[in-house]
Amino acid sequence: MSTEPGSESPQPPEKEGRGGDWTRALREAAPYLGIGSSLAVTVLLGLGGGYWLDGKLGTRPWLFLAGGVFGVVAAFWQVYKQVMVRKP
C-alpha cells in the first residue's frame, strides 16, 4: 500500500523541555478535573430536590435525607462511569 507524497498531514513538532511535559500532563488530567465539581453538584441537587419536596409534602426531614442518599448514589455512579470510560 503506497501513499502519495502530498497526502500525509504534517505533524506539529514535539515540544521539548518542561513546558511540553506540563502540557502533556494537563491534557491527560483534563477529563478528571471536573469530577469533583460534578460530584458536589449532583449531591446538592439531590438534597435540594428532597428539601423542596419536604416543603411541599410536609414530611421533613425524610425526603431531604432520601434526596441526599439518592444524590450520593447518583454522584458516585456518575464518577464510576467517567473513570471506567477513560480508563486506559
Sequence and secondary structure as in RCSB ss.txt:
>XXXX:A:sequence
MSTEPGSESPQPPEKEGRGGDWTRALREAAPYLGIGSSLAVTVLLGLGGGYWLDGKLGTRPWLFLAGGVFGVVAA
FWQVYKQVMVRKP
>XXXX:A:secstr
    TT S        SHHHHHHHHHHHHHHHHTHHHHHHHHHHHHHHHHHHHHHHHT TTHHHHHHHHHHHHHH
HHHHHHHHHHS  
